[in-house]
């Protein structure tokens, strides 16, 4: 008896079914569609309910309030701002303040975290115990307490404006902040900047050239004299040719405070120190876990090749540890950004303080304002995660297949 | 599958059952058996708890008067401490029935917040508190000073207007709560603390050396402080309004906590109307016939409450000033009970 080969079932329909519904097939797909529809309907119901309630009570809704005049001033603004600007500008001021403390905080927290982690892993008994005590102490206390502590500690240590500590006659430190002279751009400013940029770019090109010569032809070129000459010489040349790049506006004590100069407010410093040290404790543990996850054979092999402990760590162990470190590290960066909203406790004008605090009380439009604030934090978090994912992809690519 | 559908059903039920707060606050309060009253987080003279947790103050008395009028028991009140930032959201969402928290009556608050002001408990204004050691005698000498304020109040805007109008520069540091603001002022972070004058007197008591600080003579704004209720409930609005008017009228009539029972037996027509012997004004409000005597028995008349909380019988020692009755030189004026 001959066996008839079965005709092949239609491939496209099968693959579509698998793609849409997984192993559950068309039933699974139908369930997914139903789920999304129900979710969308719940969301719509909630929004419609909120809108109906707002209308019954005649509470103003909508985003028109963003154009109204704010009517209040802010102690630290990275862009020019006055009381007669709109709420939109207040939002931008708050957002920039949050970004400032978040970016600088992330930078310092990473550095401190790495240092403390390496300290904890060090064979030096005292160093590892001190680092361990730091981590245990700091990560177990709530961040709000730490922020208040640093603020009160900073304020209590500093004198009033009339008894300021002065450095070099032009820099003053008191409990209103650190006051430094402001540079005012003169005619020679842009040539100076361009010259500096050209010097930096040329230095990088020189470095790339030297590396290529070393790796491909074995020739060792010392480039540091050229780099130093460029970085010092080109800007100097522009100063000589075009004139001084800026003059300084010196702060002078007038009445209650200093007039002129720029000020770093103590609220910013306290928040920065508190957030950096707090997040650094968590980052230290993450880095330590990452380094411990690398096989000890790597360190032994490196040492047996004659490299120092520092070189092995830097060139061999930590690049491999980064794959383990990066995801939780991203978490800590997001935590730092969100913890910066505690700034309202010490009067630092971040986004939550000026927008979700003052603006909300003045306009009463809680839903819109909280919605915008949540959206902004979500956006910041997504951008941070995206950047870190890209960095992680670059590293895993360079580690080889 | 069963778990998923249960979650879905619960979510649907929650979304559908959230109803708008209809015009039935009095009914809700009676059913609950308690009045939910929004107050400050501790402002001596207006609303502050003592060491046993009992609330006292001018704003507290207004809430106790409302509770007495409804339940004949001034203790049937739940006090909800609120910061300046979340006081309005608490009222809008229905968490509290009345906001009695030294809130300034302004047009934007009367309209865009979905709430109504029912009257003025205290006519106030904004002033400045400075250390005597700075030797400042007037607010016009405060150019380039650092000023501490509480965020989310009319204070910030008035401050900006005043300094801009007088061409003076200043640095503003805004804190979330009054306690932090006062602490920063005390530590020297700022030279000036600005708020309503009554608050300045109250907060000065909390400082370690009250005598070292002086309130400057300038009053830079009008701050009529009064209770707030939600839009959409006219009956509740009338009740809260007339409870305060009853307290003021009681002082006008000369009815005090001590002589209520005596005065209730009076033959004078306006007293008979107020006490319910004549007519049924209390019932028209939705309360009982003896609403007036319940109120005065519970908290006294307006003058007694004022003296006890912020005036000569209290630590603040604020004089009646604008808050005196209209026929004695002030502007407290209540419409007639008839």
Interface residues (C-beta under 8 A of the other chain):
Chain A: X35 X38 X42 X45 X46 X49 X52 X53 X54 X56 X57 X58 X59 X60 X71 X72 X73 X74 X75 X83 X84 X152 X155 X156 X160 X175 X176 X254 X255 X256 X257 X259 X266 X267 X344 X345 X346 X347 X349 X353 X354 X357 X358 X360 X361 X362 X363 X364 X365 X366
Chain B: X4 X8 X11 X12 X15 X16 X18 X20 X21 X84 X85 X87 X88 X89 X92 X108 X109 X111 X112 X113 X114 X115 X134 X142 X143 X144 X145 X146 X148 X151 X152 X153 X156 X157 X159 X160 X161 X164 X170 X171 X172 X173 X174 X175 X176 X180 X184 X187 X188 X189 X191 X230 X231 X232
